[in-house]
């Protein structure tokens, strides 16, 4: 019984961590923007504690809600967001001083 409960809790936690990226779906009715994406504190030098995904949208830097650094690989890897600025396609809107993404896709280098 205890083993079943532990297994259930681990499965639930794994699904909860992965649920953020599964909700991000391209909506063909909304505009798609190509932006620079990176760690806002490490690469854009934005104020904040810790590492957080950010984009440069229309010339301004915004922290991102709706997805996070580690949903797109290891942020501290040599090519991760804390060490590189990448191109991404996004949909979403500015809410306060943050960008709420409804879609986020990294653009692969050619």
C-alpha positions in Angstrom: 0.0 0.0 0.0 2.8 2.4 1.0 4.7 1.6 -2.2 1.6 2.3 -4.3 1.1 5.7 -2.6 4.7 6.7 -3.2 4.5 5.6 -6.8 1.3 7.6 -7.3 2.9 10.7 -5.7 6.0 10.5 -7.9 4.0 10.1 -11.0 1.8 13.1 -10.1 4.8 15.3 -9.4 6.5 14.3 -12.7 3.3 15.2 -14.6 2.9 18.5 -12.8 6.5 19.6 -13.7 5.9 18.8 -17.4 2.4 20.3 -17.6 3.6 23.9 -18.3 5.0 23.1 -21.7 2.1 20.9 -22.7 -0.4 23.8 -22.4 1.5 25.9 -25.0 -0.3 25.5 -28.3 0.1 27.5 -31.4 -3.1 29.5 -32.2 -3.2 30.2 -36.0 -5.5 33.2 -35.4 -2.9 35.1 -33.2 0.3 36.7 -34.4 3.6 34.9 -33.9 6.6 37.0 -32.9 10.3 36.0 -33.4 12.2 37.2 -30.3 15.5 36.8 -28.5 15.1 34.4 -25.5 17.5 33.8 -22.6 18.0 34.0 -18.9 16.9 37.5 -18.0 19.2 37.9 -15.0 22.3 36.2 -16.5 22.2 37.5 -20.1 19.9 40.5 -20.2 21.2 41.8 -16.8 17.6 42.3 -15.6 17.1 42.7 -11.8 15.9 39.7 -10.0 17.1 36.8 -7.9 17.9 33.5 -9.5 17.6 32.5 -13.2 14.4 33.3 -15.0 13.4 33.0 -18.7 13.0 36.4 -20.5 12.5 37.7 -24.0 13.3 40.8 -25.8 9.9 41.9 -27.3 9.6 45.1 -29.4 12.9 46.4 -28.0 12.1 45.8 -24.3 13.1 42.9 -22.0 10.3 41.0 -20.2 10.4 38.1 -17.8 8.2 35.3 -19.1 5.2 33.5 -17.5 3.7 30.3 -18.9 7.0 28.4 -19.4 10.4 28.4 -17.8 14.1 27.9 -18.5 14.2 24.2 -17.8 11.2 23.4 -19.9 13.6 23.9 -22.9 16.8 22.1 -21.7 19.4 22.6 -19.0 19.6 26.3 -18.5 23.2 26.0 -17.2 24.5 23.8 -20.0 27.1 25.4 -22.3 24.4 26.3 -24.8 21.6 26.8 -22.2 19.7 30.0 -21.6 22.1 31.2 -18.9 25.0 31.1 -21.3 23.4 31.9 -24.7 20.7 34.1 -26.3 18.5 32.1 -28.6 15.7 32.8 -31.1 12.2 31.8 -30.3 8.8 32.0 -31.8 6.2 33.2 -29.3 2.5 34.1 -28.9 1.1 35.9 -26.0 0.7 39.3 -24.4 2.2 41.7 -22.0 0.5 41.5 -18.6 1.8 44.2 -16.3 5.6 44.1 -16.7 5.8 40.5 -17.8 5.1 38.5 -21.0 2.5 35.8 -20.7 3.2 33.2 -23.4 0.6 31.0 -24.8 3.1 29.5 -27.3 6.9 29.2 -27.1 9.1 27.4 -29.6 12.9 27.6 -30.0 14.1 28.3 -33.5 16.6 25.8 -34.6 19.9 27.1 -35.9 20.5 26.3 -39.6 
